[in-house]
Amino acid sequence: MMRSHKMKSKTIILYLSLLIEVLFTQTVFYSQTHGIKLNQYSHGYFQKEDSFSIDSDPPLTKVGQWAWGPCYSVAVKDKYAFIGNGLMLQVLDVSNPAVPKVIGELMTGNPIRGIVVNGNYAYTITPFQIFDVSNPAKPTLVSIFQLPYGYPPTAITVRGNYAYVGDFYGFIFIIDVSDSHNPHEVGSMLASGKMVQSIEIKDTVLYAVTYDSPGTDIFNISNPESPIHIRLAGTGSIPGSALAINNNYLYFGTSRAFYIYDISNPSNPRYINGILLPSIVRSISIVDTTAFLIVDTEGLVELDISHTNNIHILSKIKYPHNFLNVEGGIGIEMRGLVKPPFAYVSASTGLWIVDISNQNSMSSVLFFSTGWYVNRIAVDSSNHAFLAELYGGLKIVDYSIPSSPKLIGQFNPDEEVIDVVVSGNFAYLLCDTHLQVIDIANPNMPKFLGEVPFGDTIPTNPLGRFDFLCLNGSTIYAARKSKRLFTIDVSNPSNPEINRIVTLRGIPVGISKSNGYLYVADFDTGLQIFDISNPHTPTQVGFLNIVPLRGIATDKNKLFVTDVVKLSKYEISDMLHPKFEYSVNLMGGYETAQMYADNSFVYIANTGAFIIINISKPDSARIMYSENAININGNFNSIAVSNKIVLAGNIGIRIYTNNFITKIKTTDIPPKSVELFQNYPNPFNPRTLIKYQLSVESHVSLKIFDVLGRELQTLVNAVQQVGIYLIPFEGSKYSGGIYFYRLETISTDGKESFSTKKMELLK
């Protein structure tokens, strides 16, 4: 009874404090939101003048990186799954496979492949690395060993004190890892082909298959310092792709078959039986009398091998996402292992967990999405990056603290995501066959709202990235590789509608809008110019014959285009007569370029490099920054810019600050205080807008409470810049009555402020 009385007292105190703030306080505040930023005073940048030296001061500084991406490998020990997630070694607690939890991760700077866990250590390739995983929550890099000839490793297995690592040119190195801090080569052998695919060991005999050799190389490794090549056990003309050993049997996978060999005499395998399969076997795991195979076009295949004269399929289960089979190359990295009652598959874009307890009917437990290479980036005013990952869906990353970006939400449609644009509470995804609308009011839980199919015919050549979106108010323009421009009305996000389809001259390489015109660049013919004064009926009014085009960006009366060797600037105040002004030679050619332009800079991301060009002088330009993609173990695929922050996409995103920008140029007077305004409309049913302004950069919390002081919803929890914001509140799930909204801010200099107001929901 006493405890109940104390709880009621606390509730009353909170309720009274809310009322007191409403009646007697008008304190200042700061917030970060997912609503609309209203301020119009930010129009460009001041930049450092001649005192800034590119030679002495770096134009760009990398400040952070979020590096989730392709999942190429998995190993399981006890209740932990060790996976490669982009550039990270990641440890998941899979004691409940339906709800895996990330408990540890370590940035490595290289895509993780070929994970093997042995004792307290994990071993990976590209390059060969040793990690201490005795504490799974804090994996640490112990050492890196470069193979003697510098060729990239392609396969690994570990036995006792030795790691056996195969490379691209067919060498297999024996590395003593007894001292994890000082791994060193003790011996090597050369297989009969290139690119070692799989290595297995039984006693003192090593078996290896390569990409282009028809059979299994057999070595005697009883003396690790002097391994001896015994023979190449042939399988006709078909190279091997995967190996497994169980007892006295060697299991051999190829591009279209599965074979069993008796290795009672290890140096002389004897063929027993096999079964034909429709595509490449990527991985083999043996459990008692059952073989589990990862097969490119089939997914996970379960074979009964209890009677070697009657090998047959027990069950199959397809990959959880259709797009994994769209292009042949995607299946190449499928790897897996089995730890009953579950199979764990590194399925390129994530970890796939399958329940294998029912021998004749496997079932998916979970697909833990890691992602793919970032194809496009969109940003909002709340420091959220929206990443279109082609084969990895939509990822939402909070970069309000640039040095510590965090994944906060994701959405996985069952098709490719090629481009994304964001406005207010909505993200628009250009998918392989549909435009999808996603509710991002709560970026932690993005929700599907609606979609519209394109219904066009896609060319058979693999041009997956040649589709582009442009948002103009409530109209979306989608330029497709089908050579069609779609005009889509998204005024009703739950029911987007195609208004018009225009035929393009060629396959698009970019789209942009400026001053009431839409510009669509195509690969082979030039630049089409459309009048969009009536947004639903774009009308072609001009054409600029620039070939070959590889990218486009506009800024007010300036048009920038790239071909394979240079950036060109045109003045377009007279749209029907674009005026060429100058060009800048670029370093290296490329197929396509993602571009962004503002008053002073043009940013270019392409497969070969990330380039920034200073265009502040009206009659000339110069390259102020260039970074080669080789330095980052991947390509630069996309670009986004928000004030001083520059986001470049490849495996995840790399975050930079532009050191040329010293402060935001203001043409209007920014807010001089933090202030929370009365919501409008009020009373409301069921929607209202909450308005506030920020005078300094701060961390903001905006929450909703009921009359008892119970917290109902967090609308904002982020860092925001100076500005005026409108935050929508949806009250349809709440009953009618009085509610309170409370703003709390902490400025960059540590000053806190609080403000609460009352609103009424009518039902």
N, C-alpha and C positions, 0 to 999 in steps of 0.2 A: 504494500500500500504506500509506504514511504517513497519507494523508487518511482512509482507511478506519479506521485505528487511532484517529485523533482523534475521528471521529464516534462510534465505539463508546465511547470514554472519556466523551464528553459524555452519552451515553445512560445510562451507568452512574452518573454523578454525579447526574443528574436522578432516576434510580430510587432511589438511596441517600437523596437529600434527601426524597423522598416517604416512604420507610420511616422515616427519622428523625423526621419530623413526626408520623407515626402513633404511634410508640412513645413519644416524649418531649415532645410539645407539646399543649397544650390552649388555644391562643390564641383571642382574640376575633375577631369578624368581623361584616360587614354585607352584606345581599343583597336583590336585587329578583327576584321569581320569577313563574312562571306557574302555581304550585301553589295550595294552600289556605292562607289566612291564618287562624290559629287563635285569636289573642288576642281576648278578649272585654271588654277594659277600655275601649274607646272607645264611649261611648254618647251623646255630644252635644257641645256647645260652651259655653265661657265666651264671653260677648260683652261688648263695651264698654258701659259704663253711661252715665249722663247726660253724662259728660265728652266723649262722642263726639257731634259735631254733624254732622248730615246737610248742613247748609249750608256748613260749613267743611271737612269731611273727606268725600271721596268714598266712598260705601258700597261701590262696586265699582270695581276697577281692571282695565282690560284689560291683560293681560301677554303675550299671544301670539295667533297666528292661523295656522291651516293652511287654505289657500284653494284647493285643487284643486276642480275642478267642471266644468261644461259646456264642451265644446270646440266653439266656434262658427265658427272660421276657421283656415285653414292657408295658409302660403306656403312655397315651397321655393326655396332658392338654393344652388347648388353641392351640398355634401353635408349641408346643414342644412335641417331643417324648423322653421319658426317657427309655433307654435300658440298659440291661446288656451286656457288651462287654468284655468277658473274666473276668479279675479281675478289670474291670473299670465300674463305673457308668458313662454313657455317655449321654449327652443331645444333641439332634439334632433339628435344626430349620426345620420344615417340612411345613412351609407356602407354599412352592412350593414342593409338594411331589416328583416330578420328579427329583429335585435337592436338596436333604437334605444336610444340612451343620452342621458339628460338631462344636458346639459353646462352649461346656464345658465338662470336664471329670475329674474324680477323681479316683485315684488308691485306691482300698480298701483292697487288699491282699486276698480277697475271691471271688470266682465266684458269680456273682449277680443273684439271683433268686427271683421270687415273688414280683415284684415292684408294689407298690400302691402309688399313689400321692393323698394327701388330704390337701387342703389349700397350705401352703408354705412348706410342708414337704413331702419327699419321704420315704417310708418304704420298707425295703427289708429283706429277710431271708437268712439263712446260712452265718453268724448268723443274728439275728434280729438287724437291724441297722436303725437309724433315720438320715436323711440328710436334711439340710436346702437348699431348692431350690428356695428361694424367688428371688435370682439372678441366673437364669438358666445358665449363663455363668460361674458362680463360685460356683458349688455345694460344700457344706462343710459337713463333718461328725460331727454330734452333739453328738450322744451317741450310745453305743452298749449294748444290754441287753442279757445276757446268760439265756436261759431257765432253770428253777429250777433243772431239772434232767439231764441236759447236753445232751439231745438227740437232733439231728439236726432238725430244723424247716422244714416243708414240705408244708405249706399253710398259707395264710394270707389274712385277710380283715380288713378294718379300718372303723369305724363308730363313728363320733363325737370325744369324748375324749378317745376312747378305740380302741386298736388293738387286734384282735382275731387271735392267732397264733397256728396252729396245728403242732404236731411233729411226729416223726417216729413211736412212740409207741402208738399213738392214743389219747394223751392228747391234749386238747385245752385250752390254757392259755388266760385269759383276762388281758391285760396290760394297765394300765392307762398311757396315753401319753400326758396328759394335760400339764405337764411340760416336754418338749422334752429333757431337759438335765437330767431328773431324772425319766425315765420310771420305773414302778414297778408293780409287779403282784398284782391283787386284788382278783382274783378267778380263778378256773380251773374246767374242766370237763373231763370225760373219755368217748371216743366214743366206739363203739362196735367192732372196728377192729383196725388194725395197719396202719400207714402211712396215715395221713389225706390228702385227695386229693383236696378237695374244700370246702369252707365255704361261706355260704350266710346268710343274715339276713333280716328279715321283721319285723318291729316294735320291739317287745321284744322277738322274737322267732329266734333261730339260727338253721340252717340246715347244716349238715356236712356229707360228704361221705368219706369212707376210702378204701384202696386198696383191702382189703379182707373181707369186710362185705357186705352182700347182702341187701343193702337198705340205707335209709337216717336216721341218728340220729337227733332227734329233741330235743332242749333244750329251757327252759324258762330262759331268761337272764334279766328279769325285775330288778332283784337284782344282779348286776355283782359280788358281793362278795359271793353269794350263788346260782349259776346256778342250775337248776333242769332238770334232764333228763326226758323228757316226754315219748318218745317211740322210737322204731326203726321201721320206715315205710318200710316194706319189698318190694322187687321187684323180688321175686322168689329166684334164686340162683346166680344172676348176680350182682357183686359189681359195685358201681358207680365210675365214673371217673371225672365228671364235673357237676357243678350246675349253674343255673342262675335264677333270680326272676324278674318278671315284672308284676306289678299290683297284681292281685290275682292268679297268676300262677307260679308254680315251674317247671322249665325245667331241666330234668335229663338225663345225658349222661352216657352210659355204654360202654363196650368193643364191642358191636355190635348193639346198638339201641339208639333211642332218644325218651324220654317219656315226656308227659305233665300231670301235676297234678294241680287240683284246690285246693288252700289253703285259700279259703274264711274263713274256720275254720283252723287257722294256725297249730293247734296241731293234726289235723286229715286230712292229704292230701287225696284227692280223685282222683284216676286214671281216666284220660279222654281218651287219645289215644297215639299212638306211631308209630314209623316207624323203620324198620330194616335197619342197615347200615353195610358195609363190615368190619369195623375195629373200633379201639378205638376212642371215642370222647374225645378230649383233652381240648377243650374250647368251651364255648357257649356265644354268644352275641345276644341280642334281640333288634331289631329296629322296632317299631310299630308292624306290623303283619308278620315280617320276622325274621327268626332265622339264624344266621351264625355260622357254626360249623367248628372247626379244626378237621379233621378226618385223622388218620394216613396215610392210603394208598390213600386217595382221594384228599387231599389238603384242600381248602376252599370250603365248601358246603353251598348253600343257600336254605333254606326251606321256603315254604309258609305255615304259621300257622294261616292264617286268618280264616279258618274254621277248628276247631279242629277235626271234623270228616273226614277231607280230607287233612291230612298232606302230602305234596309231594315236591319233589326236583324241584327247579326252574332252578338252574345252578350249575356247579362245575368248579373249576379251579385247575389244578395240581400244585404242587410245582415247582418253576422255575428251579431246578436242579435235574436231575434224580438220582444222587447219594444219595439224601436224603432218598430214599426208598430202597436202596440196602440192608441194614442191619436193622432188626427190631428195634434194640436199638436206632437208630438215630432218629426215630420219637417220642421218649418218651417225649422230651422237647418242643414239639410244643405248643405254647400258642399264644393267640391273643385277640384283642379287636376291636371294630368297632366304628368309629366316622365318620358318613356319611359326604361326599360321599366316604370315604376311609376305608378300613380295614387294620389293622397293625398286622402282624404276626411275632412273634419271632421264626424263623424257624431254630433253632440250629446253622447254620453257618452264619446267618445274619438277618437283618430286611427286611421282604417282605411287600411291600405296594401294595394294590390291589384297583382298582377303582370299586366301587359297585353301581355307579349311574344308570347303566343300569340293571334293575332288572333281566333280563333274560340272561345276558351275561357279566359276570365279566371279567376284563382284568388286567394283571400285569402292574403296573406303574414303579416299580423299585425293584431291589434286592440290598440292601446295605450290602455288604459282610463284616462280622467281622472276620470270620475265624474259625479255629478249633485247636486242639492240634497239635503242630509242630512235624511232623514225621521225617524229615531229614533237615539238614542245609548245605548249601554250602556258601563259602565266596570268594570274589575276592580281588584284590590288592587295591581296592578303598574304603575299609571299608563298603562294602555292604554285607548284609546277605540275602541269598535267602532261603526262608522257604517253604518246601513242607508240606502242612497242611492236607493231606489226603482228608478230606471233605471240606476244605476251600481254595483250589487252591494254587497259588503261591503268596507269599507276599515278597516284597523287602523292607528291612529296612536299613537305613543309620545309622551306629553306629560310624561315625567318631568322634563324641563327645560321648564317651561311657556312660556318665551319662544322656544323653538326646537322646536316639535312636528315630528315626522317621520313620514311614511308608511313603515311597515315591512312591510306585507303586504296582500294583497287577494284576494278570491275573487269570481268572476263567474258566478253561475248564469244560465241563459238565460231568466230571467223577472224580474218585479219583486220587489224585496226591500222589504217594507213595515215590518217591525219586527225587532228583535234583542234577545235576552237572553243573558247569559253566566253560566256557572257552572263553576268549575274549569278543566278543559282543553277545554271545549266551548262553542261558540256555536250558538244555535238561531235559525234564520232563518225568519220568517214570510213566505213567498213568495206569489205570486199564486195558485198552485194547489197548493203543497206546503208542508209543514214540513220544512226541511232541517237536518241536524245536521253541524256542521263541527268538525273537530279543530283546536284552536288551541294545543296544547301547545308548538308552535314557531310563534309568531305571524308569523314571517317567511314561513312556508310553510303557510298554512291548507289543510286537506285535507278533502274531502267524505267523510263517513262513512256516512250513510244518509238516507232521506227517507220520508215517508208522504203520499199524496195526500189532499186534503180531499174531493174529489168533490162539492162543492156548486155551486149555481148562483149566479153573481155577477150583481147587478143591472146593467142596461145603462147606467144613469147613471154618469158618471165620478167615482166616490168612491174613488179609488186609495188614500187614506191611512186609511180607516176600518176598519182591522184592527189588533188589539192582542194582545200576548203577556203572560202572567204565569207566572213559574216558582215552583213550590212543591215543593221537594225534587226528586224524580225525576218530577214530574208537570208538564206544560205545559198551561196553559189558553189557548186561542186563540179570541178573540172576533172573528167575521168579519162583513163587510158583507152576507153572505148571511143574516144574522139567526140565526146558529148559534154555539153555544159548544161547542168541541171539547175533550175531556179526553184528553190524549196521554201515554202511558207512555213515558218516555225512559230507563228504567233500563238498557236495552241500547241505547247510542247508535247502533249500526250498524243497529238494527231497531226504530225507534220505532213504536208501535202506538196507534191510536185506541181508547179504551175506551168512551167515551160521547159522545153528541151531544145537546145541550139546545137547544130553541128559545128564542130571545130575543124580547123584545117589539118591538124595533126595531133600527135600524142603530147599532152601538156607537160611542161617542165616547171611551171610556176604560175601563180595567180596573185594579183594585188589590186587594190582600189585606191583612188585618190580623186578628190574634187568632182565627185559624181560620175566617175568613169571606172570601168573594170578592165584590167589588162590581163590577158591570158597568153602566156608564151608557150609556143609548142616547139618540139624537138627539131623539126626539119624546115619549116617555112617562115616563121617569124612571129610577130606580135599582133594579136587581134585586139582591137579596142572597142569596148561596148559602152554605150550611153545607158546608165542605170538610174536616170532621174525618175523613171518609173521602175521601182525595184523589181516588180514581177515580170516585166517584159524587157529584158536587155536587148538593145538594138546595136548591131555593129555599125560604127561610124568611121572607123579608120583601120589602117593596117601598116605596120612598120616592118619593112623587109630587112630583118637582121638574122643571118644564119651563120653558123649554127648557134642556137640559143641553149643555155644550160641553167639559167636562173634569172630571177627578176625581183626587184623591190622598188617601191615608190615612197616618196615623202613630199607631200604638198605638190609643188610644181617641178619636182625632180624625179626622173626615171633612171634607174640603174639596171643594166643588164650585163650578164656574163656570157662569153662564149668559151671556147676551150682554153684560151690563152690570156684573155684580158677582161677587165671591167670597163664598161662604157657608160658615160653620163649623158642624158638628154634633158633639155629644158622643155617642159610640156605645158606652159601657160596657154599656148595655142595648141589644143590637143590634136587638131587635124594636121598640124605642121610641126611635129617634134623637131627640135633643133639639137643636133649633136654638138657637145661642148668639148669633151676630152675623153681619153682612155688611159687606163693604168695596166701595165703588164703584170700578169699573175705568174706565180711559180708553179709550173706543172699543169697538165691538163686533167680533166675529170669529166665524168658523164653528166652529173647534175649537181646543183648547188642550192642549198637553203640560204636565203639572204634576209637581212633586216637592215633598214636604213632609217636614220634620224637626222637631225640638223647637222651633226658634225662627223658622223661615222657611218660606214657601211660594214656590216659584219657578214662574213661568208663562211659557211661550213660545208665542206664537201668530203668525198671519200678519201682525199689525199691530205688535206690540211685544213686548219682553222685560221682565217685571215681577217684582220681588221684594217680598214683603210680610212685614213683621216681625210675628210672632204670639207674641212672647215673653211679653206680658202676657195673662193668661188670659181677660180679659173684653173685649179690644179688639185691634185690629190697625191697621196703617197701611202705606201704600206707602212703601218706603224707596228704591226705584230703579225707573226706567222709561226704556227706550230705544226710540225709534221706529224701525221697520224701514226707513223712508225713508233714515235716516242710513247704512245699510250696503249700499245697492243690492241689496236682497233681503229675503226674509221670514225671521222667526225660526220655524223649524219644529219644533225639538226642544230638549230640556234634559237635562242629567245633572249630578249633584253628587257630589263626592268630597272630604270634609272642607272645606277652605277653597276648593278649586278648583271653579269653575262653568264648564261647557261649554255653549255655545249653538250650535245648528246652523243654518246657512243654506247659503251656498256654502262648503263646508268647515265648520270650527268656529272660534268665537271663544272664547278662554280668559280667564277673569277670576279674580281673588281676591276673596273676600268679606272686606272690611276690618272688618266687625262682629265677626268671629271672631278672637280673639286667641290661643287655645290650645285643645287638645282637653281636654275634661273627662274625668277618669279615675275610675272607681269600683273598679277592681282595680289591683294594683300592676304596672306595666310591667316588662319585663326590665331588670335592672341591669347586664348585660354582654352581650357578643356571644358566642354559643356554638354550636358545631356538635356535633350529637348523632350517635350511631350509627344507621345506617339500620335500618329494620324492614320486613319481616322480613330477617334475615341469618343464614345464606345465603338466597338468594331464587331464584325461577324463575317467570316471567321478570320480574316487577315488584317494585319496592320503593319505599319512601318515605324521603326524606332530610329530616330535621328540623333547623331552626336557629332561633335567636332573635336579635333586633336590639335594642340598647338606645338607639341613636341613628340618625337618618336617614343613610343611606350609599349609595354606589354599590356594587353587589354583583356578583361574578362567581362562578358555581358551575359547575365543569367536571369532566368524567370523563376519567380517564387509564387506560391499560393498564399492565402490569407493566414495560414498557420505557420508560415515561414519555411515551408518545405521546398527544397530546390527541385524544380521540374525539368529544366532544360538549360543547356549551355549553348548560347547562340554564337559566342565569339570566345576564343582562347588562343591568342596569337599576338604577334608584334605587328604594328602598323605604322605607316609614315604619317606625317602631318597631313590633315585633310578633313573633309566632311563626309560622313558615311550614312547610308540608309540601310538598315538591317530588317529584313522581313521576318515577321513572326506569324506562324500558322497555328491557329487555336482550335481547329476542327476536332481534335481528339480530346479537348478539355471541356468541362461543363461550364455553363454561364456563371459569371460572378466577377469578383475583384481579384486582380493579380498585380504583382509588382515586378518591375524590371530594374536590375541593379548593375551599375557600371563600376568596375574597379580598375584602376590603372597604376602602373609603376613605370615612371619615366626612366630614361637611360641614366640620369643622375641620381636615381634612387628615390625620388619623390613619389608618394602614394596619394591617391585620391579616390573618393567613393561618392556615388550619387545614386539615389533610388527614386523612382516615380511610380505612380499608380496608374493602372489602366483597367477598363471594364470590357469584358467579353459578354455579348448578348447572344442568347440562344432562344 
